[in-house]
Amino acid sequence: MAWDTEGTKARLLDAAAAEFSERGLAGGRVDRIAEAAGVNKERIYSYFGNKEKLFGAVLRDQLARVMDAVPITGEGPEAIVDYAGRVLDYQCEHPELARLMMWEGLELGVAIDHEARAERTASKIAAIRHAVPALTQEQAAELLLTITTLADGFQALPQLDRLYTGSTRRDAARIARRREALTSTVRAALQAFD
């Protein structure tokens, strides 16, 4: 039987996303990742080189997923408001990304694959400006940063949600309230840029 290299890599990336999002790069263990993926840990070294490169591959994979899954569609300010809501929806369904980005910032202090991510970010900023042509480059970048940090913060900082709102559950009603707060903030930011 032929070895399913791509399937094995995908299982490793998914297992590593869960491990690293929970424990970070320093706390993540390749033996737990391999066990969760159902493969020998030597596959990690064979496919990715080392734990740090695996972390980078996981982050690239997770970022590519969100960039592909949540495009900016339509035109006008409401297209950006809609995009912000969909980013939050995605983050609620896939909370690993926000935590991975938090760990990246805390443990590494720099963006992995800076140039490639800068290109993807530039395309997202261009899409924002296409939807709302009156925005400057700087305004579009600030808007993207606002959307990202507000959506990520909800997932990466659940203790603050509990502290500030008293909410102990992440049910549909709580997510809807957070979504409304995020989209209202983005709508207000867009109006302030006029």
N, C-alpha and C positions, 0 to 999 in steps of 0.2 A: 504494500500500500504506500502511495506517495505521501510525503510529508506536506501538510498544508501550512506552508510558511506564512502566508498572508493572514490566514485564520489564527495562527499562533501569535503573530505580532499583534493582531487586533485584541485577542484575549489578554495579552500582556499589557497593552495600553489601557484597557478598561480596568484591569486589576490594579495597575499602577496608579491610575487616576483616583481610584477609591483609597488606596493606601496613602498616597502623597497628600490628598486633600484632607485626610483625617490627621496625619502625623507630620506632614512636611517632608522636605528633602532629608534633613538630618535624622528625623525619627522614622522615616520609611525604611522598611527592610526588604531586601530582594528575596529572601526566603519566603516571606509572607506573600509577596507579589506572585512568585512562581507557584506557590501552593494554591493561591486563589485562582490562578489561570490554568492550573492543572498541568504544568510543564516543569521540566527540570530548570533550575535557576541558571544553568549554563547557557540556556537559550537567551537569557537577558544579555549576557556578556557577548554572545555571538551576534545577536541582532542589533544591540544598542551600544556596546562597548563598556559602559559602566553605569552606575546608578545616576550620576549627574546627567549623562547623556540621555538616559531613559526619562528622567524628569523633564528635560528639554523636549523630547519627542512627545511626551504626554501633553505638555502645555501647547505645543504646536498643533497637535491633533485636536485638542479641546477648543482652541481658538479658531481653527479652521471650521470646526463644526458650527460654532455660533455665527461666524461670519457668513457661512453658506445658508444656515437655517433661518437667519433673521435679516433679510435684505431690507433696504429702504425702498418702499414702493409708493408710487403716486407723487403728487406735487402739492406744494403749499405747506404751511405750518402744521396742519393736521396730519400730514404724512409723517412728520418727525415725531409728533405726539403719539401717533399710532406705533411708530417704530419703538419708541421708549417703552410703551406698554408691552410690546411683544418681546423686547429684551428682558424685561422683568419676568414675563411668563416663561421664557426659555430658562432663565436662571432658576426659577422655582422648580422647574422640571429637571434641571441639570445643575444642582448646587455645587458640584465639584469644581467647576471652572472658577468661581469667585474665590473659593478657598485656595485653589492652586495659585491664583494670581496674588493673593495675600501672602502666601508662603514665599513666592518668588520675591516679592518686595522685602519681606522680613529677612529672609535667609541670604538672598543674593544681592539685593539692592539695585540690580540692573535688569533690564528686559532681556530675556533669552531671545536670540535671533533678532536682534534689534533692527537690522536692515530689512529683513523680510516682513517683520511686523510693521515697520514704518511704511512700507509700500501698501500693505493691506489697510492700514489706518488712513493713509492718504486717499485711498479709493473710497473709504467710508466717508471721509470729510468731503470729498468731491460729490458724493451722492447726496449728502446733506445740502451742499450748496446748489446742486442741481434742483433739489426739491424746493429750496428757498433761495433763489438767486440773489436776493438783497443782502444775505449774510456775507460778511467778510470771511476770509480764511481763518482768522483768529477766532471770530465768533463761532464758526462751525466747529472748530477744534474744541473750544470751551464747552460747547453744547454736547459734543460727543463725550468729553470727559465727565460732564455732569451726569449724563445718562448712565455711563458705565459705572461710575462710583456709587450712584444711588441704587442701581440695580444690584451691583455686587455687594454693597454694604448690607443689604437686607439678608443675603445668604451668609456672608462671612462673619457677621456680627450679631448672631441671634440673641446673645445676652443683652445687647442694647435694646433690641425690640422688646424683650421681656421687661427690662428696667424702665424704659420710657413709656411703653403703652400698657404694661401689665398683661399683655397677651402671652398665654402659655401654650397656645396651639397655632399651627400654621394651616388652618383650614381655609376653605374657599373664601369665606367671608373676610378673614384677615388679609389674605392675598389681594382680594378685591379692594380693600381699604388702602393697602400699600400701593396698589396699581394706580388708584385715583390720586393719591398724594404725589406719586412720581409724575404722572401725566399732567397734573395741574402745575407742578413746578416747571416742567418743560414748556408748557404753554405760556406761563408767566415769563420765563426766560426769553422765549421767542418774541413776546410782546415788548419786552424791555429792549431788545435789539433793534426795534423799529425806529 
